[in-house]
Amino acid sequence: MWTENVCWDQPIDLSFPIKDGVNIPECFGAAPPRFDPFTSGNYIGSIEKGSPVNFFNIHINPHGTTTHTECYGHIHNGHYLTNCIEKFLYNAYLIDAGLTQNENGDQVVMPEDIDAIWPEDTEALIVRTPKIKAYDGQFTEKNPVYFHASTIDLVNKNGIEHILVEWPSLDKEEDGGKLLAHHAFWNIDGEWQKHKTITELIRLPENIQAGKYVLNLQVLAIDLDVSPSRPVLYAIKP
């Protein structure tokens, strides 16, 4: 673990806040989060409605509306994030990736678009792309940027166990269920890499620099393939 000269007092939050249906990302046509006070008879769990406490239910689709971290259970039924994450602090490296535009207009991260030079003990790779802001948080039917599977093969070859991206999915929005980048990352045709995670829809501050960080990957202890997550970076002083 890179522990020397870490700026522990200057956390950099990469997550979108979860809000009740306003100013949130929207992907794959998922409904926005909804916060409803618990009701029972005449009781309504809201201070505004006369309750002594707020007591709310939450309805949310993590894959479609917020920063989220997923495990291989996303493409293999019956496996949960709680069984895949073994620790929460990682050596992380932020890179800037270029984009290749295909003949059909797709913007794809190809192997030649990334500089696969980072410290050998890097565990988590954060990928920044130049045109992500054009979506303004609304991704449904926008055909966002995605990875070519061969790029993921390169990432795997360089020892990355956790990957974090700004867009909603490693794969194309509509690809007929192939999910080639997900399949490559978890190596479904060989020995499954069950300890690896994908974090999508992160929010990178404009002034953050490429380079080395310590990543604190915060997730819920939840028996699902995915959790809303809060990746937090800590810069390392030169």
N, C-alpha and C positions, 0 to 999 in steps of 0.2 A: 504494500500500500504506500502511495506517495503521501507521506505525512509531514515532511519537512517544508516549512515556509507556506503552509496552507492558510488562506485568509478565512478562518473559521467564523470571524465576526462580520463577514460580508457575503451572506448567502444570495444566490441568484436563482430565483424561482422560475422554472420553465413551464409551469402549468397554467392552463386556463381555469379561472374560478368557475365553479358550478353555480349557475344562477337559475332562477325560476322563470325560464322562457324568454329572457331578454339579453341581447348582445352576447350571444353564445355561438360557437361553431355549429354548423349543421352539415351532416354528411350522410350519404346513403338514404336520404329521406327519413331519417329517424326523428321521432317527435322530441321536442325540447324537454328538459327536466321539468318536473312539476313538484311543488311542495304543497302539501295539503294538511291542515290541522286534523289530528285524530278526533273523531266524533263518536260519542256513545250516548244515546238518549238526548238529553238537553245539554250535555257537556260538549264543548268545542275547545280543543287544545290550543287556543290562541289568546295571548294577552289582549290583543285588540278586540277579541270577542268576549272578554270578561274572565278568562282563565287566569289563575295565579301564575301559570308557567306556559311557555311555548312547548308544544308537544306534537311534532309534525311527522307525517309520513313523507317519504321521498320516492319518486318514480324517475328512473334514469336509465338510459341506454349508454353505457360507457363507450362502446365502439363508435357511436354516431354523434356524440355531442360534447365530448370533453377529452382532455389529455388522459390517455389510458395506457396501461401496461398489460400485455397478454403473454400467455405461455403456449406451449404446443397443444394444449387442450382446445385452442381455438380451431384447430383442424383435426382433432382426434378426440372423440367424445369420452367423457368420464374422467378427465384429468384437470387439476385445479392449480391455480397460481400459488396457493399456499404450500403446495408440495414441490414447487419448482424453484422458488427463490430461497437461497441458503444464507445470503447475507444482504446488506443494504448499502454498503460503502464500496465504491469501485474506482479504480484508476480510469479516468475518462479522457478522451481526446476529441476536440471539436475541429471538424474539417469543413472547408468550403468545396462544394461539388459543382461542376458544370452540368449542362444539360445538352442532350442531343435531340434534335427534332426529327422524328421519322417522317417518311413520305405521307403517312396518314395524318400528320399534324401532332401526334403524341409527343410529349416531352418526357424523355426517358434518361435516367442516370445510367450511363454505360461504364464499363471498366475504365476506359480512357478518360472519363470525366472526373475520376477521383484520384487523388495523390495518395497511393497506398504506402505512405511512409509515416509511420508513427511509432512511438516507443514499443519495444517488444512486449513489455508487461502491461500494455493497454488492454483493459477488459471491456470497456464500454465506448462505442463510437457514436458521436453526435454529428449528424450530417445536415449541413445548411445548404440550401439552394437559393439561387438569386432571384427567382420570380415568384416565390410563394405568396408574397403579399398581395398579388393581383387578385387572389380569390376572396380576400376580405372576410375570411371565416366561413364563407358559404361555398361548399364543395359539391353538393348534390348535382349530378348531371353536368359537372364542369370538366370531367376527365382530367383530374389532377396529375401532377408529376408522379412517376413510379420508378421502381428499380427494374432493370433487366436482370434475369436470374443469374446471368454470368457475372454481374457485378457483386451479387451476394456470394457467389462462389469465391470471388477474390477476397471479400470481407472475411469469409470463413477461413480461407487459407492463411490469413494474417492474424488468426487467433481471437477474433472478436466474439464475445459471448453475449453482449447486450447492445442493441442498436436503437438509436433514438432519432426520429425524423419529424419534420414539421407538417407533413401532409397526412391525410387520414389513413393511408394504407401503404405497405411496401409494394402492393400490386395495383394493377390497373383497376379503375372503378368498376368496369364491367369487362370481365374476361372469361365468362362462361364457367366460372367456378374452378379455373385451373390453379390460381394462387401459386404461380411458379416461384416467386421470390420467397414466400412463406415456406413452401416445401423445401426449397434449397437451404434456407437458414436453419431449419430444424432437421434437415437431412433425412427426409422420410424414406428415401430409397436405400438407406444404409442403416447405421446405428443412430437412432433418434437422439438428438441433442436436447434432452429434457430439461437441462438446467438453464437454457438460454431464453432470453426474453426480448420482446419487441415493444418499444414504446412509441406510440404514434400521436400526432397532433400536439406536439410540444409547441411552446411559444418562446422564441428566442428574442431577448432584448436587442435593440438595434446596435448598441455600442459594445456588445460582447465580442471579445477577440478569439480568433482560432488558437488552438494550443491545448496544453495540459490543464486538467481540472481533477478534483475529487468529486464524484457523483454520489449523492445520497438519494437512493430511489425509494420513495415512500409509497406504499400501497396498503390497501385494506387487507385484513385477514379474512378472506371471503372465499367460499367454495364455488368459484366460477373460473372460467378460462381467462377472465379479465377483471381488472379493477381500475376505477378512477385512480389516477396516480399524481404524485407531486414530485417530479425530479428536481432536485436542488443541487446546483453546482457551487463549488468553492474554488476560487482561483488559486494558483500557486505563484508566489512571488519569485521573480527570476533570481 
